[in-house]
């Protein structure tokens, strides 16, 4: 059944299973089944109108969380196949990794965390797990999607100690246990983490240039970009504009994938883990070479300073933050403005956070206008 998977991959037959046992669904593996449940979830469909960097109404061509998640799944699966890891598990984790993100990208999340500071805070990784464990309401016998341990482990990428203690009290040995005991997640989870980084580093260059906020020439300050840009110019001297940019990005993705596969294969060979559990006790094995890691860190610093911190992006995200804060106060003061399930929940602040976190950018703006009477992006 597991022909083709490396011994250190997560083998579906060795899954730690679901919180509520279910009969198998052949011929699908348990991880394929997780992937299918994620694709059919409500939270997944909403990713199409959630922002990555730009607010959704700014343009139709920028990445949203849905297209970002598809790119992460594509990169993750390619690498998983080269390393004989579990492609279906990688795909499931990749498609679910951003389900807990609020509207308006990081601005929305920071604002919601501020609102929730006295009520347990808000972490998007934890929220992604909360979506698949509790908030999706579509099965007769359980809340959430009842996913396997391995998919849930991959979704919970970060977790504060306080939240990990709370999760472990409810589920000893669950995906939060490693944040108390130390240890790494599976290779598939580690891989999605870096596929996420490969995807956003590349697509934020594309979106940055497309937005007109950063010029293609400015990216030559980044050594990795400059090197590949020079290669493309010498191979295709006539190339210009978007095709030039696409070719540089294509080479950047190829360079990252090749480096990741070679470095990781060597790290696995050196560590020699017997199985997936030995991987969890080893240091991180999925990684870039030291040289490429340094180049990617330089690219991230550039994107942070020149794109994420660009005055126009800061202006928009400042307004988005304000919208989330005002929405939070409005629902808290008038819970009946939320659907009955949320209005009647025992923990009002958590219910407000769950409701807002589930919104798309445009629904959040419509609700903001309905509740405050103001169009926050007008003027
Ligand atoms: Mg992501």
Boltz pocket constraint, residues with backbone or C-beta under 6 A from the ligand:
constraints:
  - pocket:
      binder: B
      contacts: [[A, 68], [A, 97], [A, 98], [A, 196]]
      max_distance: 6.0
